[in-house]
Amino acid sequence: MSVADRLAGLSPEQRALFEKLREKQRKAAARPPQPPPVPSGPSKSPARPDALRLKCAACQTPMRVPLKVLAGKAELPVKCPNAECGKIIRLKKSVRPAAKAAGAPKPRPKEENVNYDD
């Protein structure tokens, strides 16, 4: 039995409902796909501009250090929050400006012209 045969056997109310559903499907197919919703809960913390986010170099445990704690210090020792690790990481303030550090290429070492034919 084809779709046309099935539609012919429907009552006018059923046919109207079927057409509404078909139109909704067409509109849904025409819309661009929506990104998946961001899970909200205690597992994912939102990005905070007032804290530095980093991971322990030894065990990869994530941690956040408030920027207020770093203010005015050239170096700050931070202990890993993982009780099994406990490694101390030393955060050092960069002396280079951020724009220069990210965009400028590293200088090449000077090469000497050495002639060993003598």
C-alpha positions as CSV (number, residue, x, y, z in Angstrom):
1,M,0.0,0.0,0.0
2,S,1.5,3.4,-1.1
3,V,1.5,6.7,0.8
4,A,-1.1,8.1,-1.6
5,D,-3.4,5.1,-0.9
6,R,-3.0,5.6,2.8
7,L,-3.8,9.4,2.5
8,A,-6.9,8.6,0.5
9,G,-8.3,6.5,3.4
10,L,-7.8,9.2,6.0
11,S,-10.6,11.4,7.3
12,P,-10.3,15.2,6.6
13,E,-9.2,15.9,10.2
14,Q,-6.5,13.2,10.0
15,R,-5.3,14.5,6.6
16,A,-5.0,18.0,8.0
17,L,-3.0,16.7,11.0
18,F,-0.8,14.7,8.7
19,E,-0.1,17.8,6.5
20,K,0.8,19.9,9.6
21,L,3.2,17.2,10.7
22,R,4.8,17.0,7.2
23,E,5.2,20.8,7.2
24,K,6.9,20.7,10.6
25,Q,9.3,18.1,9.3
26,R,10.2,20.2,6.3
27,K,10.8,23.3,8.5
28,A,13.0,21.2,10.8
29,A,15.0,19.9,7.9
30,A,15.5,23.4,6.5
31,R,16.9,24.8,9.8
32,P,20.7,24.6,10.4
33,P,21.6,22.1,13.1
34,Q,21.8,23.6,16.6
35,P,25.0,23.0,18.7
36,P,24.5,20.6,21.5
37,P,23.5,22.1,24.8
38,V,26.3,22.9,27.3
39,P,25.9,20.7,30.4
40,S,25.2,22.7,33.5
41,G,26.3,21.2,36.7
42,P,29.1,21.0,39.2
43,S,31.4,19.0,36.9
44,K,31.9,21.8,34.4
45,S,32.9,25.2,35.8
46,P,32.5,28.2,33.6
47,A,35.6,30.0,32.3
48,R,36.5,32.7,34.9
49,P,38.6,35.6,33.7
50,D,39.6,36.3,37.4
51,A,41.5,33.0,37.7
52,L,44.4,31.2,35.9
53,R,43.5,27.7,34.9
54,L,46.3,25.1,34.7
55,K,47.1,21.4,35.1
56,C,49.7,19.8,37.3
57,A,52.7,18.8,35.3
58,A,53.0,15.4,37.1
59,C,49.4,14.1,37.4
60,Q,47.4,16.4,35.1
61,T,45.0,17.4,37.9
62,P,43.2,20.7,36.9
63,M,43.4,23.6,39.2
64,R,42.6,27.3,39.3
65,V,44.8,30.1,40.8
66,P,43.1,33.4,41.5
67,L,44.8,36.3,39.7
68,K,44.6,38.3,42.9
69,V,47.1,35.9,44.5
70,L,49.5,36.4,41.6
71,A,49.4,40.2,41.7
72,G,52.7,41.8,42.5
73,K,54.7,38.6,42.6
74,A,57.4,37.5,40.2
75,E,57.1,33.8,41.3
76,L,54.4,31.8,43.2
77,P,54.8,28.2,44.4
78,V,51.5,26.3,44.0
79,K,50.9,22.8,45.5
80,C,48.9,20.3,43.5
81,P,45.5,19.7,45.1
82,N,45.7,15.9,44.5
83,A,46.6,14.4,47.8
84,E,48.5,11.5,46.1
85,C,50.7,13.9,44.1
86,G,51.3,17.0,46.1
87,K,53.9,18.3,43.7
88,I,54.8,22.0,44.0
89,I,54.7,24.0,40.8
90,R,56.5,27.3,40.5
91,L,54.5,29.9,38.5
92,K,56.7,32.6,37.1
93,K,55.6,35.9,35.7
94,S,56.5,36.3,32.0
95,V,58.8,39.4,31.5
96,R,57.9,39.6,27.7
97,P,54.7,41.4,26.6
98,A,52.0,39.0,25.5
99,A,51.7,40.5,22.0
100,K,55.4,40.3,21.4
101,A,55.7,36.7,22.8
102,A,52.8,35.4,20.6
103,G,53.4,37.2,17.3
104,A,57.2,37.8,17.0
105,P,59.4,35.0,15.6
106,K,62.4,33.9,17.6
107,P,65.7,35.4,16.5
108,R,68.0,33.1,14.6
109,P,71.4,32.4,16.1
110,K,74.3,34.1,14.2
111,E,76.2,31.9,11.9
112,E,80.0,32.2,11.5
113,N,81.7,31.8,8.3
114,V,84.4,29.2,9.1
115,N,86.8,28.0,6.5
116,Y,88.8,24.9,7.4
117,D,90.7,24.7,4.1
118,D,93.8,26.5,5.5
